[in-house]
Amino acid sequence: MVWVAVFTLVTTTGLWWVLRGNTAATSSPPDAAAAAPAAHQHEGQPAASDYVDILSVPAGRQAPQAGPNASTGSYRHDCGRNENGFYNPDNFIVVPGKQSGAHHMHDYLGNQSVDWRTTDESLAAATETSCRLGDLSSYFWPVLRDITQTGTDAAQVGGGKDGNHGRILPLAEARMEFLGNAQAKVVPMPLFLRLFTGNAKAITSKLKDARSQWGCAGFKDRYTEKYPLCPDGAVQRVIEYPSCWNGKDTRSNDVRSHTAFPDKDGRCPDGTRAVPKLVITLTYAAIPPGRSFALDAFPGEGRSPHTDHAGFANVMPEDLMALIVDCINDGRAC
């Protein structure tokens, strides 16, 4: 039976005020609980310098100025927030055919058949999805954990030897949007296009391809590459996928070279064309105060916030992709 999560998303600011009302009486300021000794009871945990008080992060992220051919619309998609707890330590995009190849746990939305054996054919043949409108696409990223507690799934990830201790934090909201390009109209994503953003081995590769974006609900335009310490424990991750495609390949051996990110002015590099830009904002509610949370990561990466990454495989019905493109190119908010 197809499992489809249907729920009403709230605005980022609205969510923050709800959380503030529920937690303000018990939450401590970030600096007051920064020591959080229980959060560092295992080796390989983040350093204190991996966290930053959101109040010290300046606002100022600006979007590129729209040109005359800009595609200014948007499409809001609903794929739930993994209410059924679909996780596994596989990554069919980066290490296909290798069981537990990620060495850390991934959080999935969309297609419910995904594991290390996943292929284009198996994605298309799936019958269960958490997305609306028959979207069988797969959306995934590493889980975030409360590292002051003990998780129940450690044995599933490297027999518990990979250092990813802690209780998986559930998503309070997954805001999924498809956006346009500041300089051009967008073309449809091809079926089975695979996108990958960030670098799971950012520390050992000296931050190459790192694209972490963290913030707090209610703090608009304040983003940081570090874990944010939020007054009300409402931590956010912003995942932005590449949105320039080479026009022919749906994948590449390095999982990146068939796509690219726009330049600073929003223009796609020569030889590529703009496709809908997928941006997902993940919100986690009421995280314990202080340095109490961290991503799952490869051994040796110190569970750094810079290692955030995400994958996507497009298995949308053709008419849904056409609707997204039309909304964006027509300047409508759908």
C-alpha positions as CSV (number, residue, x, y, z in Angstrom):
1,M,0.0,0.0,0.0
2,V,1.3,3.4,-0.9
3,W,2.2,5.4,2.2
4,V,1.7,9.1,1.6
5,A,2.3,11.7,4.3
6,V,0.0,14.6,4.1
7,F,0.5,17.3,6.6
8,T,0.2,21.1,6.8
9,L,3.6,22.9,6.7
10,V,4.0,26.0,8.7
11,T,6.2,29.0,8.0
12,T,9.7,29.0,9.4
13,T,8.9,32.0,11.6
14,G,5.6,30.5,12.7
15,L,7.2,27.3,13.7
16,W,9.8,29.1,15.8
17,W,7.1,30.9,17.7
18,V,5.3,27.7,18.4
19,L,8.5,26.1,19.6
20,R,9.3,29.2,21.7
21,G,6.0,28.9,23.5
22,N,6.7,25.3,24.3
23,T,10.3,25.5,25.4
24,A,11.1,29.1,26.5
25,A,10.4,28.2,30.2
26,T,13.0,25.4,30.3
27,S,15.6,26.3,27.7
28,S,19.0,27.7,28.8
29,P,20.9,30.2,26.8
30,P,23.4,28.5,24.5
31,D,26.5,29.8,26.5
32,A,25.1,28.7,29.8
33,A,25.0,25.1,28.8
34,A,27.9,25.1,26.4
35,A,30.0,22.7,28.5
36,A,27.5,19.8,28.1
37,P,30.0,17.2,29.3
38,A,27.7,14.3,28.6
39,A,27.8,15.2,24.9
40,H,31.4,14.3,24.7
41,Q,31.5,10.9,26.3
42,H,32.7,9.2,23.1
43,E,35.8,9.7,21.0
44,G,35.4,11.3,17.6
45,Q,32.8,13.9,18.7
46,P,32.8,17.5,17.4
47,A,35.1,20.0,18.9
48,A,33.8,23.0,20.8
49,S,34.9,25.2,17.9
50,D,32.4,23.3,15.7
51,Y,29.5,25.2,17.4
52,V,28.6,28.8,17.3
53,D,26.0,30.9,19.2
54,I,23.5,32.0,16.5
55,L,23.3,35.5,18.2
56,S,26.9,36.0,17.1
57,V,26.2,35.2,13.4
58,P,25.6,38.3,11.3
59,A,22.7,38.5,8.9
60,G,23.4,39.2,5.3
61,R,22.8,36.4,2.8
62,Q,21.7,38.0,-0.4
63,A,20.3,36.3,-3.5
64,P,21.7,37.2,-6.9
65,Q,19.9,40.1,-8.6
66,A,17.3,38.9,-11.1
67,G,18.1,39.5,-14.8
68,P,15.5,40.1,-17.6
69,N,15.2,36.4,-18.4
70,A,15.0,35.2,-14.7
71,S,12.6,32.5,-13.7
72,T,11.2,33.8,-10.5
73,G,8.4,31.3,-9.5
74,S,8.5,28.5,-7.0
75,Y,6.9,25.2,-6.3
76,R,6.3,23.9,-2.7
77,H,6.4,20.1,-2.6
78,D,5.3,17.8,0.2
79,C,7.1,14.6,1.0
80,G,6.4,14.4,4.7
81,R,9.1,14.4,7.4
82,N,9.9,10.7,7.6
83,E,7.2,9.9,10.1
84,N,7.7,6.2,9.5
85,G,11.4,6.3,10.4
86,F,12.9,5.1,7.2
87,Y,16.7,5.0,7.7
88,N,19.6,3.0,6.5
89,P,23.5,3.3,6.2
90,D,23.5,2.9,2.4
91,N,24.3,5.4,-0.4
92,F,23.2,4.1,-3.8
93,I,24.5,7.3,-5.6
94,V,28.1,7.4,-4.2
95,V,28.7,3.7,-3.4
96,P,26.2,1.7,-5.3
97,G,26.1,-2.0,-4.6
98,K,27.8,-1.8,-1.3
99,Q,25.8,-2.6,1.8
100,S,26.4,-0.1,4.7
101,G,28.7,1.8,2.3
102,A,28.0,5.2,4.0
103,H,29.3,4.1,7.5
104,H,26.6,6.4,8.9
105,M,22.8,6.5,8.9
106,H,20.8,8.3,6.3
107,D,17.3,9.9,6.7
108,Y,15.0,9.3,3.7
109,L,12.0,11.0,2.2
110,G,10.2,9.9,-0.9
111,N,10.8,6.5,-2.4
112,Q,10.5,3.8,0.3
113,S,12.4,1.0,-1.6
114,V,15.9,2.6,-1.4
115,D,18.9,0.6,-0.2
116,W,22.4,-0.5,-1.4
117,R,20.9,-2.5,-4.3
118,T,18.9,0.4,-5.7
119,T,18.9,1.1,-9.5
120,D,16.9,3.3,-11.8
121,E,14.7,0.4,-12.6
122,S,14.0,-0.5,-8.9
123,L,13.1,3.2,-8.2
124,A,10.6,3.3,-11.0
125,A,9.1,0.0,-10.0
126,A,8.5,1.0,-6.3
127,T,5.0,1.3,-5.0
128,E,5.5,3.3,-1.8
129,T,6.5,6.9,-1.4
130,S,6.1,9.6,1.2
131,C,5.6,12.3,-1.5
132,R,2.4,13.6,-3.0
133,L,1.3,13.2,-6.6
134,G,3.1,9.9,-7.2
135,D,6.6,11.3,-6.8
136,L,8.9,8.2,-6.5
137,S,12.1,10.3,-6.2
138,S,14.5,9.7,-3.4
139,Y,15.8,12.4,-1.1
140,F,18.3,11.6,1.6
141,W,21.0,13.0,4.0
142,P,22.8,11.9,7.2
143,V,20.8,11.9,10.4
144,L,21.2,14.4,13.2
145,R,21.6,12.9,16.7
146,D,21.3,13.9,20.3
147,I,24.7,12.9,21.5
148,T,23.9,13.2,25.2
149,Q,21.8,10.0,24.9
150,T,22.4,6.5,23.6
151,G,20.8,5.5,20.3
152,T,19.3,2.1,19.7
153,D,20.6,1.7,16.2
154,A,24.4,1.8,16.6
155,A,24.9,-1.8,15.8
156,Q,23.4,-1.2,12.3
157,V,26.2,1.2,11.4
158,G,29.6,-0.5,11.4
159,G,28.7,-2.7,14.3
160,G,28.7,0.4,16.5
161,K,32.4,1.0,15.7
162,D,32.1,4.0,13.5
163,G,31.6,6.5,16.3
164,N,28.0,7.6,15.4
165,H,26.6,7.4,18.9
166,G,23.4,9.1,20.0
167,R,19.7,9.1,19.6
168,I,18.4,10.0,16.1
169,L,16.5,13.3,16.2
170,P,13.2,13.3,14.3
171,L,12.4,16.0,11.9
172,A,9.8,18.6,13.0
173,E,9.5,19.9,9.5
174,A,11.0,19.3,6.0
175,R,10.3,22.3,3.8
176,M,10.9,21.3,0.2
177,E,10.9,23.9,-2.6
178,F,11.9,24.0,-6.2
179,L,13.1,27.5,-7.3
180,G,14.2,29.3,-10.5
181,N,17.4,30.8,-11.8
182,A,18.3,34.5,-11.6
183,Q,19.4,34.7,-15.2
184,A,17.4,32.1,-17.2
185,K,14.3,30.0,-17.6
186,V,14.6,26.5,-16.3
187,V,14.2,23.2,-18.3
188,P,12.8,20.0,-16.9
189,M,15.0,17.6,-15.0
190,P,15.4,14.4,-17.0
191,L,14.1,11.2,-15.5
192,F,16.7,9.5,-13.2
193,L,18.8,12.7,-12.9
194,R,21.0,12.2,-9.8
195,L,22.1,15.2,-7.8
196,F,24.6,15.3,-4.9
197,T,25.6,18.2,-2.7
198,G,28.2,18.6,0.0
199,N,31.1,16.3,1.0
200,A,30.8,13.5,3.6
201,K,34.6,13.6,3.8
202,A,35.0,17.3,4.0
203,I,37.5,17.3,6.8
204,T,40.0,14.8,5.3
205,S,39.7,16.5,1.9
206,K,40.3,20.0,3.4
207,L,36.8,21.3,2.9
208,K,36.6,20.5,-0.8
209,D,33.0,20.7,-2.1
210,A,31.8,21.4,1.5
211,R,28.4,23.2,1.4
212,S,27.0,23.1,4.9
213,Q,24.4,25.7,5.9
214,W,23.0,25.8,9.4
215,G,20.7,28.2,11.2
216,C,18.0,28.5,13.8
217,A,14.2,28.8,13.2
218,G,13.2,32.4,13.6
219,F,16.6,33.9,12.7
220,K,16.0,34.8,9.1
221,D,19.1,35.2,6.9
222,R,21.6,34.1,9.6
223,Y,23.4,31.1,8.4
224,T,26.7,29.5,9.4
225,E,28.9,26.5,8.4
226,K,29.0,25.4,12.0
227,Y,26.5,23.8,14.3
228,P,24.3,26.7,15.6
229,L,23.4,27.0,19.3
230,C,19.8,28.1,19.2
231,P,18.0,29.8,22.1
232,D,14.9,27.5,21.8
233,G,16.6,24.4,20.4
234,A,15.1,24.7,17.0
235,V,18.1,23.9,14.7
236,Q,17.8,24.1,11.0
237,R,19.8,22.7,8.1
238,V,19.5,24.1,4.6
239,I,20.3,21.7,1.8
240,E,20.7,23.3,-1.7
241,Y,21.4,21.0,-4.6
242,P,23.2,21.9,-7.9
243,S,20.8,23.4,-10.4
244,C,22.9,23.5,-13.6
245,W,22.8,20.4,-15.8
246,N,25.1,19.5,-18.8
247,G,22.0,18.6,-20.9
248,K,22.9,15.0,-21.6
249,D,24.0,12.9,-18.6
250,T,21.9,11.8,-15.7
251,R,25.0,10.8,-13.6
252,S,28.7,10.8,-13.7
253,N,31.5,8.7,-12.1
254,D,32.4,11.4,-9.6
255,V,28.6,12.0,-8.9
256,R,29.2,15.7,-9.6
257,S,30.6,16.6,-13.0
258,H,27.3,16.3,-14.9
259,T,25.9,19.2,-12.8
260,A,27.2,22.5,-11.4
261,F,26.1,25.3,-9.1
262,P,25.3,28.7,-10.5
263,D,27.9,31.5,-10.5
264,K,27.7,34.3,-8.0
265,D,25.4,36.2,-10.3
266,G,23.1,33.2,-10.6
267,R,24.2,32.3,-14.1
268,C,24.8,28.7,-15.0
269,P,28.4,27.9,-16.3
270,D,28.9,27.6,-20.1
271,G,27.8,24.2,-21.4
272,T,25.1,23.8,-18.8
273,R,21.4,24.8,-18.5
274,A,19.3,25.7,-15.5
275,V,16.9,23.1,-14.0
276,P,14.6,23.7,-11.0
277,K,16.8,24.4,-7.9
278,L,15.8,22.0,-5.1
279,V,16.2,23.6,-1.6
280,I,15.2,21.6,1.5
281,T,15.1,23.3,4.9
282,L,15.1,20.7,7.7
283,T,14.0,21.8,11.2
284,Y,14.6,19.9,14.5
285,A,12.6,21.0,17.5
286,A,13.6,21.3,21.1
287,I,17.2,20.0,20.9
288,P,18.8,19.9,24.4
289,P,20.8,23.1,25.2
290,G,24.5,23.3,24.5
291,R,26.8,21.2,22.3
292,S,24.4,18.3,22.4
293,F,23.9,17.3,18.8
294,A,25.9,16.2,15.8
295,L,25.7,14.6,12.3
296,D,26.5,11.0,11.6
297,A,29.8,10.9,9.7
298,F,32.6,8.7,8.3
299,P,35.2,7.7,10.9
300,G,38.0,10.3,11.0
301,E,35.7,13.2,10.1
302,G,35.1,14.2,13.7
303,R,31.3,14.4,13.1
304,S,32.0,17.9,11.8
305,P,29.2,20.2,10.6
306,H,31.1,20.7,7.4
307,T,30.5,17.0,6.4
308,D,26.8,17.7,5.7
309,H,25.7,16.3,2.4
310,A,22.6,15.0,0.5
311,G,21.5,13.0,-2.5
312,F,18.5,13.1,-4.8
313,A,17.3,10.9,-7.7
314,N,14.5,12.3,-9.9
315,V,11.7,9.8,-10.4
316,M,8.8,12.3,-10.8
317,P,5.9,11.7,-13.1
318,E,6.5,13.8,-16.3
319,D,3.4,15.9,-15.7
320,L,4.6,16.8,-12.2
321,M,7.9,18.0,-13.4
322,A,6.1,19.9,-16.2
323,L,4.0,21.6,-13.5
324,I,7.0,22.6,-11.5
325,V,8.8,24.1,-14.6
326,D,5.7,26.0,-15.6
327,C,5.2,27.5,-12.1
328,I,8.8,28.6,-12.0
329,N,9.0,30.0,-15.5
330,D,5.7,31.8,-15.2
331,G,6.7,33.5,-12.0
332,R,4.0,31.8,-9.9
333,A,4.1,30.5,-6.4
334,C,2.6,27.1,-6.5
